[in-house]
Amino acid sequence: MQRFDPIESMARAHHEFGEHGGVNMSVEASTTFTVLKAETMPEIFHGQRGPEQGCYLYGRHFNPTVYVLGRQLAALEGTEAAYATASGMSAIAAAALQLVRHGDHVVVSDAIYGGTFALFHDYLPVRTGLSVSFVDMTDHAAVEAAITPKTRFVYVETFSNPTLKVADIPTLADIAHRHGAKLLVDNTFCPLVVSPAQLGADVVLHSLTKFVSGASDVIAGAVCASREFIMSLMDVTQGGLMLLGPTMDPFVAAKLSLRLPHLGLRMVEHGRRAKFFAEKLHARGEPVIYPGLASHPQHHVLERLANPGFGAGGVFALDLRTKARADRFMELLQNQDRFGLIAVSLGYFETLLSCSASSTSSELPVADQERAGISPGLVRVSIGYTGNVEQRWEQFAAALDGLGDAGDASP
């Protein structure tokens, strides 16, 4: 079987003309759309006509510009269809809700983004009666043992946030499918690096805010899946996206569409720099976590799953043991060296630094943080690509040297 090429697939899907012949697609700003014959309206409402037949109903349902971005994202992940949403969390929530009913059960990774953890640990169980088992996704026996007859899906991040465990997607897909469940994969950390749908995932989710955007200027998400699933999300009486309404603005869609052609170039450079820093840190004996290092516990898994040529992602983590040391390190880099910004999120062209336990993983209780391997001093580094990489490394190393034993006694 011919290996999936995400760049070639995306290039073919991106070949869109504007309505007046422009080299970029036009932005459709209308919220509602006319029909030439009145009989077309009920056909759209009943799902008999839609964008594939050139029929649009209302901007919350389908917008032409957002629809084209969805086609491009589907090509990126190699799925039949995709839908772009107003945020990554809205994509996750809508996809999850579409697959479950009151009293159902799901199996979720115990090492995930704090907002996703809160959704499954706190929000959905209280409001929907959903039962959730949190499991180490690298322990495949534990994943299988957690599945019950009511399990509707297994949820995992390709690279766990912030601990960077690598999910063995084919194995997890096989486990889920043998029990009649779906596999949902958040691929935010590694677009192009890994193609989960090609490895057995049923639904691929993104926070487009991160690497796909690359500029930290828009909030956006995506659901990539079969056409049947995407259309179920847009059903006028039962569709999670249609009824909850996390609609992407068409101007945001147009922005993101123009960034997709150079996503590959950006991911390669993010990955090159992340590996450079990780190897330097490893050589110093620092407790660095990066899937591209041979010392990483799932390095062999990533080697088997990764698309060639895109590296191992643009994020690494450094365990500085205590919050005080982590804070001091980040402040030295930002305020003294002007290298990096103390800010959440990732995938920006500048380096973003955050202490996960007290920021993006703070929704996890301390016991759950410990179980997931998130120490109080774990610094997540989303490496940027501005500046000379050697000079950037010298700044990074100097900040580490400047720490000494500062803050060692702090919890």
Stockholm file with secondary structure:
# STOCKHOLM 1.0

chainA/1-411         MQRFDPIESMARAHHEFGEHGGVNMSVEASTTFTVLKAETMPEIFHGQRGPEQGCYLYGRHFNPTVYVLGRQLAALEGTEAAYATASGMSAIAAAALQLVRHGDHVVVSDAIYGGTFALFHDYLPVRTGLSVSFVDMTDHAAVEAAITPKTRFVYVETFSNPTLKVADIPTLADIAHRHGAKLLVDNTFCPLVVSPAQLGADVVLHSLTKFVSGASDVIAGAVCASREFIMSLMDVTQGGLMLLGPTMDPFVAAKLSLRLPHLGLRMVEHGRRAKFFAEKLHARGEPVIYPGLASHPQHHVLERLANPGFGAGGVFALDLRTKARADRFMELLQNQDRFGLIAVSLGYFETLLSCSASSTSSELPVADQERAGISPGLVRVSIGYTGNVEQRWEQFAAALDGLGDAGDASP
#=GR chainA/1-411 SS CCCCCHHHHHHHHTCCCCTTSCSSCCCCCCSBCCCSSTTHHHHHHTTSSCGGGTCCCBTTTCCHHHHHHHHHHHHHHTCSEEEEESCHHHHHHHHHHHHCCTTCEEEEESSCCHHHHHIIIIIHHHHHCCEEEEECTTCHHHHHHHCCTTEEEEEEESBCTTTCCBCCHHHHHHHHHHTTCEEEEECTTCTTTCCGGGGTCSEEEEETTTTTTCSSCCCCEEEEECHHHHHHHTCTTTCHHHHHCCBCCHHHHHHHHHHGGGHHHHHHHHHHHHHHHHHHHHHTTCCEECTTSTTSTTHHHHHHHSCTTSTTCSEEEEECSSHHHHHHHHHIIIIISCCSEECSCCCCSSCEEEEGGGTTTTTSCHHHHHHHTCCTTEEEEECCCCSCHHHHHHHHHHHHHHHTTTTTTCC
#=GC SS_cons         CCCCCHHHHHHHHTCCCCTTSCSSCCCCCCSBCCCSSTTHHHHHHTTSSCGGGTCCCBTTTCCHHHHHHHHHHHHHHTCSEEEEESCHHHHHHHHHHHHCCTTCEEEEESSCCHHHHHIIIIIHHHHHCCEEEEECTTCHHHHHHHCCTTEEEEEEESBCTTTCCBCCHHHHHHHHHHTTCEEEEECTTCTTTCCGGGGTCSEEEEETTTTTTCSSCCCCEEEEECHHHHHHHTCTTTCHHHHHCCBCCHHHHHHHHHHGGGHHHHHHHHHHHHHHHHHHHHHTTCCEECTTSTTSTTHHHHHHHSCTTSTTCSEEEEECSSHHHHHHHHHIIIIISCCSEECSCCCCSSCEEEEGGGTTTTTSCHHHHHHHTCCTTEEEEECCCCSCHHHHHHHHHHHHHHHTTTTTTCC
//
